[in-house]
Amino acid sequence: MKQYRILHRITLALFLASLPLAGILLSAQQPKPQAAASTSQAFPALWRSETTGKEYRVQVEKDHFYAEWVNIPPESVKRGAYIRSECRRVGSKWIGTTRIHLLCAAGEGAKEHIVNTCRLQFRIEINSIQADRIVGRGETLKRFDCQSCKVDETGWGDFAWVPKTPRAH
């Protein structure tokens, strides 16, 4: 059996599928989360994952959170790769999904080639959104068949994002 690897591995938040009703039912008596400066200009637009190094454009509007991977490698952009997350505030957390267009490659170096593209959906939970840190956890791939786009096993992984700061010259 050929070994396939996931191009530009999505370790951080190979995020998130859907927790709509369960989260709503569990959150009825939970305290409100500390509010991020969602409409404030002080809230950063670009964030970097301390876990994977991926950079995300983040937008928070009232009870909605949106994030999209922005430092996608150029070859992956040409092939339509993306990671997009959307959450709603549910009690003290933000619960939602991450949709991913994943490129699967076989071979190494010059022999590397795309063997399949898979559209996946995973669950995400954000515990805290502050102007200096976003903390949560996302569903991750543990076992995956790239040929059939079949997810055999998932797990959960914690993540932390910090505002992206310009590099000093």
C-alpha positions in Angstrom: 0.0 0.0 0.0 1.4 3.4 -1.0 1.9 5.9 1.8 0.2 9.2 1.1 0.9 12.3 3.0 -1.3 15.3 3.4 0.2 18.3 1.6 0.8 21.2 3.9 -0.4 19.2 6.9 -3.1 20.7 8.8 -2.1 19.8 12.3 -3.4 22.7 14.3 -7.0 22.8 13.7 -7.8 20.2 11.3 -10.7 21.6 12.7 -14.1 21.1 13.2 -17.4 19.5 12.1 -20.6 20.6 13.9 -21.8 20.9 17.4 -25.0 23.0 17.0 -27.7 21.5 19.2 -25.5 19.9 21.9 -23.6 23.2 22.5 -26.9 25.2 22.7 -28.4 22.8 25.2 -25.3 22.7 27.4 -24.8 26.5 27.5 -28.1 27.7 28.9 -26.7 28.6 32.3 -23.1 29.3 31.5 -21.6 32.8 32.1 -20.9 35.0 29.1 -17.4 34.8 27.8 -15.1 37.7 28.1 -15.9 39.8 25.1 -13.2 40.6 22.5 -13.1 44.1 21.1 -15.1 42.8 18.1 -15.9 46.1 16.6 -12.9 47.9 18.0 -10.1 48.9 15.7 -7.7 47.6 18.4 -8.7 44.0 17.7 -6.1 42.6 15.3 -7.2 41.2 11.9 -4.2 38.9 11.3 -3.3 36.1 13.7 -0.6 33.4 13.8 -1.0 29.9 15.2 1.6 29.1 17.8 0.9 25.5 17.0 1.4 25.4 13.2 2.6 28.8 12.1 -0.4 29.2 9.9 -1.7 32.7 9.7 -5.4 33.5 9.8 -7.6 36.6 9.0 -10.0 36.8 11.9 -13.2 38.7 12.2 -15.5 38.9 15.3 -19.0 40.4 14.9 -21.2 40.2 17.9 -21.9 36.5 18.4 -20.0 35.3 15.2 -16.4 34.4 14.7 -14.8 33.9 11.3 -11.2 32.8 10.5 -9.6 32.0 7.1 -6.0 30.7 6.4 -4.1 33.4 4.6 -0.5 32.3 4.2 -1.4 29.4 1.9 1.5 28.3 -0.3 1.1 29.6 -3.8 0.9 26.2 -5.5 -1.9 25.2 -3.0 -3.8 28.5 -3.8 -3.8 27.6 -7.5 -5.4 24.3 -6.6 -8.0 25.8 -4.4 -6.8 24.9 -0.9 -8.4 26.6 2.0 -9.2 26.4 5.7 -12.3 28.5 6.8 -13.8 28.4 10.3 -17.0 29.9 11.5 -18.3 29.8 15.1 -21.3 31.1 17.1 -21.1 32.1 20.7 -22.8 29.4 22.8 -22.7 30.3 26.5 -19.1 30.9 27.5 -17.6 29.3 24.3 -17.6 29.7 20.6 -18.7 26.5 18.8 -18.5 25.9 15.1 -17.1 24.2 12.1 -14.0 24.4 10.0 -14.3 23.6 6.3 -11.1 22.4 4.6 -10.2 21.8 1.0 -7.2 19.5 1.4 -4.7 18.6 -1.2 -3.2 15.1 -0.9 0.2 14.3 -2.5 2.2 11.2 -3.2 5.9 11.0 -3.8 8.7 13.2 -2.6 10.6 16.1 -4.2 10.4 16.3 -8.0 8.2 13.2 -8.0 5.6 14.7 -5.7 2.2 15.0 -7.3 -1.3 15.7 -6.2 -3.3 12.4 -6.1 -6.6 13.8 -4.7 -8.3 16.8 -3.2 -10.7 16.3 -0.3 -13.3 18.6 1.1 -13.6 18.0 4.9 -15.5 19.5 7.8 -14.3 19.4 11.4 -15.5 20.7 14.8 -13.9 23.7 16.6 -14.4 25.2 20.0 -12.9 28.5 21.1 -12.6 29.0 24.8 -11.3 32.6 24.9 -11.1 35.5 22.4 -9.0 38.4 23.7 -7.2 41.2 21.9 -3.8 39.4 22.5 -4.7 35.7 22.4 -7.3 33.3 21.0 -7.4 29.8 22.7 -9.4 26.8 21.8 -9.3 23.3 20.5 -10.1 21.7 17.1 -10.8 18.2 15.8 -7.7 16.8 14.1 -7.0 13.9 11.7 -5.4 10.8 13.2 -6.0 8.4 10.4 -7.1 9.4 6.9 -7.3 7.7 3.5 -6.3 10.3 1.0 -7.3 8.1 -2.0 -11.0 7.9 -0.9 -11.0 11.1 1.3 -12.2 8.8 4.1 -11.6 10.0 7.7 -10.9 6.9 9.7 -10.1 8.5 13.1 -10.1 12.0 14.6 -9.0 13.4 17.9 -8.8 16.9 19.5 -5.9 19.3 19.6 -5.5 22.5 21.6 -4.4 25.6 19.8 -3.4 29.2 20.6 -3.3 32.1 18.2 -1.5 35.4 18.8 -1.7 38.6 16.8 0.7 38.6 13.8 3.3 41.3 14.3 5.3 42.9 11.5 8.8 41.6 11.3 11.5 44.0 12.4 14.1 44.8 9.7 
